[in-house]
Amino acid sequence: MTAYTWIGGTGDWDLASNWSPSSPAGPPKATDTATISATGPAYTVTIDTADVAKSLTENSASATVDDTRSLTLSGTLTLRAGTFILGPGGTLSGGTTKLRGGTFVCDGGTLSGVTYDGTLHLSGENASVNLASGTVVNNAAGKAGGTINDTGRFSELSSTTRRRSTTRRSISATHHGTAFSTKMT
């Protein structure tokens, strides 16, 4: 396992020269940790290939991580500062997402098999997210009873799951200021 740190500046996640240490060369592999903490002018880390890491910690207000393809984690995505964009065609798979600050933007991507700890906001115009099989939205403490706030103009929440059991789950959401709860089968 190697602990990789983004060296700063705009660039692609999968480019080895954007990560430190240089030996072994990045990008992170499935058993490695990744930290994005460089300060300075605003920069974007682009995920436009099928990328992996054990965990990702984003704690720089200067950073934007733009997932337009696929990021698979087996551990935790901890968002302390900056912005993580789940863009059109982007998928965040596996692991637990913990919101401790920063902004998680739902812009057309998919959460797949993710445990999401914190309020999931669909607040931007045309905000959208697909909740695929195995995705759970908890409250910030990691307990059941999470919240999805759907307040964005023309926002969309969708779900694609394949369930064989008859277990029913409830979801609490706010849509344009109106709270509702429903059962999902």
C-alpha positions in Angstrom: 0.0 0.0 0.0 1.2 3.5 -0.9 -0.1 6.8 0.3 -0.3 9.1 -2.7 -0.7 12.9 -2.6 -1.8 15.1 -5.5 1.0 17.5 -6.2 -1.2 20.4 -7.2 -2.4 22.0 -10.4 -5.1 20.9 -12.9 -4.7 17.5 -14.4 -5.9 13.9 -15.0 -6.1 11.5 -12.1 -4.5 8.7 -14.2 -1.3 10.7 -15.0 1.6 9.4 -12.8 3.4 12.7 -12.7 0.5 14.3 -10.9 1.1 12.2 -7.8 3.8 12.0 -5.1 5.7 9.9 -4.4 7.2 9.2 -7.8 8.3 5.7 -6.7 6.3 3.6 -7.0 4.8 5.7 -9.7 1.1 6.7 -9.4 -1.8 6.9 -10.0 -3.2 5.1 -6.9 -4.1 1.4 -7.2 -6.9 -0.4 -5.4 -4.8 -0.9 -2.3 -3.5 2.7 -2.1 -4.7 5.9 -0.4 -5.1 9.2 -2.2 -5.0 12.7 -0.6 -5.9 15.9 -2.4 -4.7 18.7 -0.2 -2.6 21.1 -2.3 -3.4 24.8 -1.7 -3.0 27.8 -4.0 -5.0 28.7 -7.1 -8.1 26.7 -7.9 -7.4 23.4 -9.8 -9.3 20.4 -11.1 -8.5 16.7 -10.8 -10.3 15.0 -13.7 -11.4 11.4 -13.5 -12.0 10.4 -17.1 -10.9 6.8 -17.0 -11.8 3.8 -14.8 -9.8 4.8 -11.7 -9.4 3.1 -8.3 -8.1 3.7 -4.8 -8.6 2.3 -1.4 -9.6 5.7 -0.1 -9.7 9.4 -1.1 -9.4 12.4 1.2 -10.1 15.8 -0.3 -9.3 18.6 2.1 -8.3 21.5 -0.1 -10.7 24.4 -0.7 -8.7 25.0 -3.9 -9.6 21.5 -5.3 -12.4 20.3 -7.5 -12.5 16.6 -8.3 -14.6 16.0 -11.5 -15.7 12.4 -11.9 -16.9 12.0 -15.5 -16.1 8.3 -15.8 -15.5 5.9 -12.9 -13.9 6.0 -9.4 -14.1 2.8 -7.4 -13.2 2.9 -3.7 -13.0 0.0 -1.2 -12.6 2.4 1.8 -13.8 6.0 2.4 -14.2 9.1 0.4 -13.8 11.9 3.0 -14.7 15.3 1.7 -13.5 18.0 4.1 -13.1 20.9 1.7 -13.3 21.7 -2.0 -15.8 20.2 -4.4 -16.5 16.7 -5.7 -18.6 16.7 -8.9 -20.3 13.4 -9.9 -20.7 14.5 -13.5 -22.7 13.1 -16.5 -21.5 9.6 -17.1 -19.5 9.5 -13.9 -19.9 6.7 -11.4 -18.7 6.5 -7.8 -18.6 2.9 -6.7 -18.2 1.2 -3.4 -16.9 2.5 -0.1 -18.4 5.1 2.3 -18.7 8.8 1.5 -18.4 11.0 4.5 -19.2 14.7 4.2 -17.2 16.7 6.7 -17.2 20.0 4.7 -16.8 20.9 1.1 -19.5 20.4 -1.6 -20.7 17.2 -3.2 -22.3 18.1 -6.5 -24.8 15.7 -8.2 -24.6 16.5 -11.9 -25.9 13.5 -13.7 -23.7 10.6 -12.3 -24.4 7.4 -10.5 -23.8 6.3 -6.9 -23.3 2.5 -7.1 -23.0 0.4 -3.9 -22.0 3.5 -1.9 -22.8 4.2 1.7 -23.4 7.9 1.7 -23.1 9.5 5.2 -24.7 13.0 5.1 -27.5 14.9 3.4 -27.5 14.3 -0.3 -28.3 17.6 -2.0 -29.9 18.0 -5.4 -29.9 21.8 -5.2 -28.4 23.0 -8.4 -30.4 23.6 -11.6 -30.7 20.3 -13.5 -29.0 18.5 -10.6 -29.5 14.7 -10.9 -28.2 11.5 -9.5 -28.9 7.8 -10.1 -28.9 5.6 -7.0 -27.8 2.2 -8.2 -28.1 -1.2 -6.4 -26.5 -1.3 -3.0 -26.5 2.5 -2.4 -27.5 3.6 1.1 -28.1 7.2 2.3 -27.5 7.6 6.0 -27.5 10.7 8.2 -24.1 12.4 8.9 -23.5 10.1 11.9 -23.6 7.1 9.7 -27.0 5.9 11.0 -30.1 5.0 9.1 -32.6 7.8 8.3 -30.6 9.8 5.8 -32.0 12.8 3.9 -32.1 13.6 0.3 -32.9 17.3 -0.4 -34.3 17.7 -3.9 -34.6 21.5 -4.2 -33.0 22.2 -7.5 -35.0 23.5 -10.5 -35.5 20.6 -12.9 -33.6 18.3 -10.6 -34.0 14.5 -10.9 -33.5 11.6 -8.5 -33.6 8.1 -10.1 -32.9 4.6 -8.9 -31.8 1.5 -10.8 -31.8 -1.5 -8.5 -32.2 -5.2 -9.0 -33.6 -6.7 -5.8 -34.5 -10.3 -5.3 -35.8 -10.0 -1.8 -39.1 -8.3 -0.8 -37.3 -6.1 1.8 -38.9 -2.6 1.7 -36.9 0.4 2.5 -38.2 3.9 3.2 -36.7 7.1 1.9 -37.2 10.6 3.3 -36.8 13.5 0.9 -37.6 17.1 0.4 -38.7 18.1 -3.0 -38.9 21.9 -3.6 -39.6 22.5 0.1 -42.2 19.7 0.6 -41.1 16.8 2.8 -42.3 13.3 1.9 -41.5 9.7 2.8 -42.1 6.8 0.6 -41.4 3.0 0.5 -39.1 1.6 -2.2 -39.6 -2.0 -3.2 
